Amino acid sequence: MTSANRIVPPAELARISRALPFWMSLGLIPLAWFCAIQGGWTIALMPLVTWYLFSLLDAAVGLNLDNADLEATDEDLFWYRLITLIWVPAQVLTVFGLLWYVPRADHLGTAERIFMFFGVGVITGTVGINYSHELMHQKNRAERWLADILLAMVLYSHFRSEHLLVHHRYVATPRDTVTAHYNEGFHRFYPRVLRQSLRSAFRAEAQMLARKDLPWTDLGNPFFRYWALQGGFLALALLVGGWSGLGLFVVQAGTAI
């Protein structure tokens, strides 16, 4: 066995030093605030750092090709899991804190405010949606709720149902709406996925309820939770930032997706 595919034992995984590189994602939170306060060209740092910094670090220090021991427990992975748990309140406070601050910041013009929330959307999509994916796969109900919160913040709650009930079963087949079709460009893929994945996810949940002889209107349908969370976040965005804040919230959500 070469070092390229070394199995990392649980005792080593449990050390905080192993997880520290992944904690760098939390550095995007103060970066967002720095950009909002400074304005100007610094706003471009959000997408640039989020998309490219970690790739540059991989190129500089090399890829980590180690594999975790499958016998590792949740306790062994505590320092990894803690990142996803911390991220949720950090993202909530940052998004809505910026929705309060940015519309009131005289040093930011209209274009800067829009691009600011484009950058926020890059963060809530690149990190937030990925962390929601990790959380939705956990057995702990509280962690799955945290996944719902992250997804509702980008108005993409149905991703959980689509991912678990459709994508996992039919990946890369015509029934998997989120797999790109052959030679399908982004300009066609993006609106198609927005339209089809919502219907596909709802149909999958309704079919699950039907197998229990329950209608889709049964309160066990998670779409009621999805709609409540998304509606709550939209109302909060309006309350915190006014109509301008609501528009900026939608900008970050669309970017994130």
C-alpha positions in Angstrom: 0.0 0.0 0.0 1.5 3.4 -1.0 1.2 6.6 0.9 -1.2 7.8 -1.8 -4.0 5.6 -0.5 -3.0 5.3 3.2 -5.8 4.4 5.6 -5.9 6.9 8.4 -6.6 5.2 11.8 -9.4 6.5 14.0 -6.9 7.7 16.7 -5.2 9.9 14.1 -8.5 11.2 12.7 -9.6 12.2 16.2 -6.8 14.8 16.4 -7.8 18.4 15.8 -4.6 18.9 13.7 -6.1 16.5 11.1 -9.2 18.6 10.7 -7.6 22.1 10.9 -7.2 22.5 7.1 -11.0 22.1 6.7 -11.6 24.8 9.3 -10.2 27.3 6.7 -13.7 27.5 5.3 -14.8 29.5 8.3 -12.4 32.2 7.3 -14.9 33.2 4.6 -17.2 34.6 7.2 -14.8 37.5 8.4 -13.8 37.9 4.7 -17.4 38.7 3.8 -17.6 41.3 6.5 -14.3 42.8 5.5 -15.5 43.2 1.9 -18.7 44.8 3.0 -16.9 47.3 5.2 -14.2 48.1 2.6 -16.3 48.0 -0.5 -14.8 48.6 -3.9 -12.5 46.0 -5.5 -12.3 44.0 -2.3 -15.8 42.6 -3.0 -14.2 40.5 -5.8 -12.2 38.6 -3.1 -15.3 36.6 -2.0 -15.8 34.6 -5.2 -12.0 34.5 -6.0 -11.1 33.2 -2.6 -14.0 30.8 -2.3 -13.5 29.3 -5.8 -9.7 29.4 -6.2 -7.8 29.7 -3.0 -8.2 26.1 -2.0 -7.3 24.9 -5.5 -4.1 27.0 -5.3 -3.3 25.5 -1.9 -3.8 22.0 -3.4 -1.4 22.9 -6.2 1.2 24.3 -3.7 1.2 21.7 -1.0 -0.2 18.7 -2.9 -3.4 16.7 -2.7 -4.3 14.7 0.4 -5.2 11.3 -0.9 -5.5 9.6 2.5 -8.7 7.6 3.2 -10.4 7.6 6.6 -10.8 4.2 8.3 -14.3 3.1 7.8 -14.4 2.0 11.4 -14.1 5.6 12.6 -17.0 6.7 14.9 -18.7 10.0 15.1 -16.6 10.7 18.2 -13.4 10.2 16.2 -14.7 12.7 13.6 -15.8 15.3 16.2 -13.5 18.1 14.9 -14.7 17.6 11.4 -18.4 17.5 12.3 -18.0 20.6 14.5 -17.2 22.6 11.4 -20.6 21.9 9.8 -22.4 22.7 13.1 -20.6 26.0 13.6 -21.2 27.0 10.0 -25.0 27.1 10.3 -25.3 29.9 12.9 -22.3 31.6 11.3 -24.0 31.7 7.9 -27.4 32.8 9.4 -25.8 35.7 11.3 -23.6 36.7 8.3 -26.3 36.7 5.7 -28.9 38.6 7.8 -26.3 40.8 9.4 -25.2 41.9 5.9 -28.8 42.3 4.8 -29.1 44.9 7.6 -25.7 46.5 7.0 -25.4 46.7 3.2 -28.6 48.6 2.3 -27.6 51.2 4.9 -23.9 51.5 3.9 -23.5 54.8 2.1 -20.1 53.9 0.8 -21.6 51.0 -1.3 -23.2 51.8 -4.6 -26.0 49.8 -6.2 -23.7 47.7 -8.3 -21.4 47.0 -5.3 -24.4 45.9 -3.2 -25.6 43.5 -5.9 -22.1 42.1 -6.5 -21.6 41.8 -2.7 -24.5 39.4 -2.5 -23.4 37.6 -5.6 -20.2 36.9 -3.5 -22.3 35.9 -0.5 -24.2 33.5 -2.7 -20.9 32.0 -3.9 -20.1 31.3 -0.2 -23.6 30.0 0.8 -23.6 27.8 -2.3 -20.0 26.5 -2.4 -19.8 25.9 1.3 -23.3 26.1 2.7 -25.0 23.7 0.2 -22.1 21.3 0.5 -22.3 21.3 4.3 -26.0 20.8 4.1 -25.3 17.7 2.0 -23.1 16.4 4.8 -25.7 17.2 7.4 -28.7 15.7 5.6 -26.9 12.3 5.5 -26.6 12.2 9.3 -28.7 10.0 11.5 -29.1 12.7 14.1 -32.4 14.5 13.5 -31.0 17.8 14.8 -28.3 17.8 12.1 -30.8 17.0 9.4 -32.7 20.1 10.6 -29.6 22.1 10.2 -29.3 20.9 6.6 -32.9 22.2 6.1 -32.0 25.6 7.5 -29.0 26.0 5.2 -31.0 24.9 2.1 -33.9 27.2 3.0 -31.5 30.1 3.2 -30.9 29.6 -0.5 -34.5 28.8 -1.4 -33.5 25.3 -2.4 -35.1 23.2 0.3 -36.3 20.5 -2.1 -32.7 19.5 -2.8 -32.8 17.3 0.2 -35.8 15.2 -1.1 -34.4 15.3 -4.6 -31.0 14.2 -3.5 -32.0 11.4 -1.1 -35.0 10.0 -2.9 -34.2 10.6 -6.6 -30.5 11.3 -7.2 -29.3 8.4 -5.0 -31.6 5.9 -6.8 -31.3 7.0 -10.4 -28.0 8.8 -10.6 -26.9 9.5 -14.2 -30.1 8.0 -15.7 -32.9 9.9 -17.4 -34.9 9.9 -14.2 -32.2 11.8 -12.4 -33.1 15.4 -13.1 -29.8 16.9 -11.8 -27.6 14.9 -14.1 -26.7 17.0 -17.2 -27.8 15.6 -20.5 -25.3 14.8 -23.2 -23.9 18.0 -24.7 -26.3 20.2 -22.5 -24.9 23.6 -21.9 -25.3 25.5 -18.6 -27.8 27.9 -20.0 -30.2 25.0 -20.7 -29.2 22.9 -17.7 -29.7 25.5 -15.0 -33.4 26.5 -15.8 -34.3 22.8 -16.5 -33.0 21.6 -13.2 -34.8 24.4 -11.3 -38.0 23.4 -12.9 -37.7 19.6 -13.0 -36.0 18.9 -9.7 -38.8 20.7 -7.8 -41.5 18.6 -9.5 -39.4 15.4 -9.1 -38.7 16.0 -5.4 -42.4 16.7 -4.7 -43.5 13.6 -6.6 -41.1 11.4 -4.8 -42.3 12.6 -1.4 -46.0 12.2 -2.5 -45.3 8.7 -3.6 -43.7 7.8 -0.3 -46.8 9.0 1.5 -49.1 7.2 -0.9 -47.3 3.9 -0.1 -48.5 4.6 3.5 -52.1 5.4 2.2 -51.6 9.0 3.0 -52.3 12.0 0.8 -49.6 14.5 -0.1 -51.4 17.0 2.2 -50.4 14.9 5.2 -48.3 17.0 7.6 -45.6 14.3 7.3 -44.8 15.8 3.9 -41.5 17.7 4.4 -42.5 20.2 1.8 -44.6 21.9 4.5 -41.4 22.4 6.5 -39.5 23.5 3.4 -42.1 26.1 2.6 -42.4 27.4 6.1 -38.6 27.8 6.5 -38.2 29.5 3.1 -41.2 31.8 3.8 -39.7 32.6 7.2 -36.3 33.5 5.7 -37.9 35.7 3.0 -40.0 37.5 5.6 -36.9 38.0 7.8 -35.0 39.4 4.8 -37.8 41.9 4.2 -37.9 42.8 7.9 -34.2 43.3 8.3 -33.3 44.9 4.9 -36.6 46.1 3.5 -37.4 45.6 -0.2 -33.8 46.1 -1.1 -32.7 43.5 1.4 -35.3 41.1 0.0 -34.0 41.5 -3.5 -30.4 41.0 -2.3 -31.4 37.9 -0.5 -32.9 36.5 -3.7 -29.6 37.4 -5.5 -27.5 35.3 -3.1 -30.0 32.5 -3.3 -30.0 32.3 -7.1 -26.2 32.5 -7.1 -25.9 29.8 -4.5 -28.0 27.4 -6.5 
